Amino acid sequence: MQKVVISLNSIDKVKSFVNTISQYDFDFDLISGRYVIDAKSIMGIFSLDLSKPIDLTIHTDEDTTEVMAALEPYIIK
C-alpha cells in the first residue's frame, strides 16, 4: 500500500486521472476528510471538494514505480 497527496482541480484533470489509473488492476481510494471513494469512479470524484488536496491510497504489494510515474502530473510535492 502506498499513499500520496494529489490535486484534481479541473474537469480535464479528473478525466485524465481516471483514464490513467483505470489501466491498472490495483484498487485506488481517494480520501477527503471522512469520505473514502473509489478513485476509478468519476462520479465519486466529483462528489469531493476538488479545491483541496486529496489523499490517494494505492492498494497493492507490487512495485508501484510505473504507476507513480503515470501519476506524476497530479502529485503535490
Secondary structure, DSSP 8 states (H G I E B T S, - for coil): -EEEEE---SHHHHHHHHHHHTTS-SEEEEEETTEEEETT-HHHHHTS-TTS-EEEEEE-SS--HHHHHHTTTTB--
